[in-house]
Structure formats: C-alpha cells, structure tokens
Amino acid sequence: MNTEDLVISLIEDYKFAGLLPENLEQRKTFLTILAALLVSKTHNNYLDELLINSFNAEFESTCEFEFLKQSHRVLFDELKDNYLQSSSVSQSTFNSIKPLIEHQQLTGISALSAVEIYDKTLQRLQKMNVADRSSRLFQYDYFPAELAQFVAKLAGGNKGVAVCEPSSNDAKMAIMTCSYLDVTFAAVSCVKQSPDYVAHLLAIAGVHQSVASEGPISADTKFDLTLLLQPEAAEIEELINSHLPALADNCLCIALVGQGFLVGKQHLEIRKQLLAKGFVQAVIELPAKLLSPATPALFALLLSKGDPTRNVTFESYGDHFVTKGRVNVLHIDENAKPDFSLSVSSDSIPADNANLVPKSYMQIQSTDGGLNIGDIRKQLLELQHTNDHHLRQLFEML
C-alpha cells in the first residue's frame, strides 16, 4: 500500500467536500472520523458498520455498542458531539471519507501504518503556509519508526504497560513507541500539538486509555515506562527527579539525551545522585542525524530504581545505520551486536566527573578480563581534562 498516494487522495477529497484546512471545526471533525476509520481497519473492520449506521441514524445507538477499548469509545463520543454541534459538516465530512471503508488494502493494516496515514494527513492540513498541500514534495516532521522500535525493545515485551511522556512538543516518541507495545494507559504532555489529535494518534497506536494535555503530567501515577526526548537543559533534571519516583518497581525511564548531559559539569550533581542511588542501568550510544541532519549522536540513558552497588552497562551502536538522504536511519536487526559493550560497577565510575559516555570505557579493561579501578579513574580523569580543553577552545571560537 502506498500511504503517500492515500494521504494525497484524502487531501483532495477534503478539498472536494468544500472543507477548509484553516477551519478548525471542519478539520477536527474530518480527523476524528479518519481516526475512527483507521482504528477500525487495525481491528479487522469492526467499527465500519457502526460508522455507517451512526451517521445514518444520527448516533442514536452508539451507546449500546461494545467497544474493544476505552479509547475507541472516546472517539465515538467525540464524533457524536461533533455531529450534534454541526450535523451538516459532520455528514459532509463522513461522505468524503466513506469510500475508504471499502478500501481493501486498508483492512488489517498495522497500527504503525495507520499512525503514519493519520500523521501525514494531519501535517498536510495543519501547514498553513504551504501553497499546495497535495504536493509530493511536502516535507514531513518525523520521529523515526526504527528508533521507536529500538526504544520499545529496550522496554521489553511486557503486556499491559503504562507509558508516560511528561514533556514533549508533539508526543511522537510516545505515540510511535506505543505502536510496538501493548499499552493499557498512556499519559503525555504536548506543547506544540493539539491534545485532541494526540489522543487520536494514541488510540490508533493501540493504547487502551490515554490522557493528553498541554500541561504537566502528574507524577502521582505509577508508570512502567517513562520517555524523555532531548529535554531542554533547564528542565531535564526536574523531569528526571519528579518522574523517577513515579516509576513502578523494576520499571524504566528511557531518556534520549545528548553527550552534554552525560559528561558536562552543568549536570554533574544529578549524575552523582543517580549513580549513588543505583538508578543508572545502562547508557547506549546511537548514531548521529537520526532526527534531523543537524542532530548530534544521541544516547539512550536507561534509569530504574535499583541497588547502589549495581553494574552500569555501556554500549555503542554508533555505526548501526544506513544513510537516507541527509539523515541516518537506525539499523539494528535481531542478530546485531553492539560495537562495544562493557559492564562497570557503579562505584567504579569516577566521582569527580561521573562520566557516563560509553566510549570513555572502551579501552579500560585489564588483560585478564577484569577491571583495574585505579587505571579507570586515572584514564577517565585524563580524558575529562582533554575534553574540557577542547570545549574551552570551541567556546573561544564561538
């Protein structure tokens, strides 16, 4: 199935129905119906008949239907509210989408494909300054599916997990990751996207129940998986400190961060605290240019409630990518081994800099396979001095 052709067709149908992208009511109604249709298609068409009957009978029998998930019922409640507010707009919108109900290639599509269709359609409708929303040259904003799959793999294959992304622009890291997991509940905060559309995407991704908001997510709820995507320097410490306690026992916070958080003096104290409490489980280096051509190398920092004497695993997948255009695509198959992997006792990590950069430990092994703590500390201190010198030179140049 060519999703791009389908999305362009949806945009053309939108215009043919006389709907205006800048009209928020029309746009939201269209996308709510599209979300319900895509949810149906990912569940063997189980909502197709209900969609048709609801619009024919003015939503009189919706409450009697047994929905598979709470998020599906919320979608239909939203459809009903839209219809009651403006039946003519809702009916016209439904008529423009109705042909897709018989679209054979949509039946049984994956949650990931359905998320892609909705997200592409949403982006085309929301871009206010694009001359031709049907153009094949349209530029999308993506969170890479390959990176989401890797994050989901790190989270494990548990069923019925609760996921939180407490601070984001558009919650795409949570949405895409949820597409690979069995998620009972998801709570996300998004500042640059409508929470209504984020809730649609979470429902399409297969989440049973969700909360999407523009404000902060309460840390009172216990989560199995908390996700952080390159938080601003000013808020990363606050987010980690507030949401680590919200992790259920033996569950994860996966933060995608830059190298600065792992080695810079600005975050030295929180690194010391995380190590002292045994929260640092692993640090995994990933390739550069995964999110955009300007994105430096990312690091997956895995945090969980633990034992202060635990080992910290350092790994590098920095060379596991294929280049596509101006960005790199993460490429880690089931049999892939990291470029480098080493487990180090948390009390062996030098206290003066609490360096968590994996490559700092690549050559720090004794010949018998054990670890020489004195050599580790000496070499890391030398590396830190070298890095500080390079940073000073760089700042002087800027």
Rosetta blueprint (number, residue, H / E / L):
1 M L
2 N L
3 T H
4 E H
5 D H
6 L H
7 V H
8 I H
9 S H
10 L H
11 I H
12 E H
13 D H
14 Y H
15 K H
16 F H
17 A L
18 G L
19 L L
20 L L
21 P L
22 E L
23 N L
24 L H
25 E H
26 Q H
27 R H
28 K H
29 T H
30 F H
31 L H
32 T H
33 I H
34 L H
35 A H
36 A H
37 L H
38 L H
39 V H
40 S H
41 K H
42 T L
43 H L
44 N L
45 N L
46 Y L
47 L L
48 D H
49 E H
50 L H
51 L H
52 I H
53 N H
54 S H
55 F H
56 N H
57 A L
58 E L
59 F L
60 E L
61 S L
62 T H
63 C H
64 E H
65 F L
66 E L
67 F L
68 L L
69 K L
70 Q H
71 S H
72 H H
73 R H
74 V H
75 L H
76 F H
77 D H
78 E H
79 L H
80 K H
81 D H
82 N H
83 Y H
84 L H
85 Q H
86 S L
87 S H
88 S H
89 V H
90 S H
91 Q H
92 S H
93 T H
94 F H
95 N H
96 S H
97 I H
98 K H
99 P H
100 L H
101 I H
102 E H
103 H L
104 Q H
105 Q H
106 L H
107 T L
108 G L
109 I L
110 S L
111 A H
112 L H
113 S H
114 A H
115 V H
116 E H
117 I H
118 Y H
119 D H
120 K H
121 T H
122 L H
123 Q H
124 R H
125 L H
126 Q H
127 K L
128 M L
129 N L
130 V L
131 A L
132 D L
133 R L
134 S L
135 S L
136 R L
137 L L
138 F L
139 Q L
140 Y L
141 D L
142 Y L
143 F L
144 P L
145 A H
146 E H
147 L H
148 A H
149 Q H
150 F H
151 V H
152 A H
153 K H
154 L H
155 A H
156 G L
157 G L
158 N L
159 K L
160 G L
161 V E
162 A E
163 V E
164 C E
165 E E
166 P L
167 S L
168 S L
169 N L
170 D L
171 A L
172 K H
173 M H
174 A H
175 I H
176 M H
177 T H
178 C H
179 S L
180 Y L
181 L L
182 D L
183 V E
184 T E
185 F E
186 A E
187 A E
188 V E
189 S E
190 C L
191 V L
192 K L
193 Q L
194 S L
195 P H
196 D H
197 Y H
198 V H
199 A H
200 H H
201 L H
202 L H
203 A H
204 I H
205 A L
206 G L
207 V L
208 H L
209 Q E
210 S E
211 V E
212 A E
213 S E
214 E L
215 G L
216 P L
217 I L
218 S L
219 A L
220 D L
221 T L
222 K L
223 F E
224 D E
225 L E
226 T E
227 L E
228 L E
229 L E
230 Q L
231 P L
232 E L
233 A H
234 A H
235 E H
236 I H
237 E H
238 E H
239 L H
240 I H
241 N H
242 S H
243 H H
244 L L
245 P L
246 A L
247 L E
248 A E
249 D E
250 N E
251 C E
252 L E
253 C E
254 I E
255 A E
256 L E
257 V E
258 G L
259 Q H
260 G H
261 F H
262 L H
263 V H
264 G L
265 K H
266 Q H
267 H H
268 L H
269 E H
270 I H
271 R H
272 K H
273 Q H
274 L H
275 L H
276 A H
277 K L
278 G L
279 F L
280 V E
281 Q E
282 A E
283 V E
284 I E
285 E E
286 L L
287 P L
288 A L
289 K L
290 L L
291 L L
292 S L
293 P L
294 A L
295 T L
296 P L
297 A L
298 L L
299 F E
300 A E
301 L E
302 L E
303 L E
304 S L
305 K L
306 G L
307 D L
308 P L
309 T L
310 R L
311 N E
312 V E
313 T E
314 F E
315 E E
316 S E
317 Y L
318 G L
319 D L
320 H L
321 F E
322 V E
323 T E
324 K E
325 G L
326 R L
327 V E
328 N E
329 V E
330 L E
331 H L
332 I L
333 D L
334 E L
335 N L
336 A L
337 K L
338 P L
339 D L
340 F E
341 S E
342 L E
343 S E
344 V E
345 S E
346 S H
347 D H
348 S H
349 I L
350 P L
351 A L
352 D L
353 N L
354 A L
355 N L
356 L L
357 V L
358 P H
359 K H
360 S H
361 Y H
362 M L
363 Q L
364 I L
365 Q L
366 S L
367 T L
368 D L
369 G L
370 G L
371 L L
372 N L
373 I H
374 G H
375 D H
376 I H
377 R H
378 K H
379 Q H
380 L H
381 L H
382 E H
383 L H
384 Q H
385 H H
386 T H
387 N H
388 D H
389 H H
390 H H
391 L H
392 R H
393 Q H
394 L H
395 F H
396 E H
397 M H
398 L L
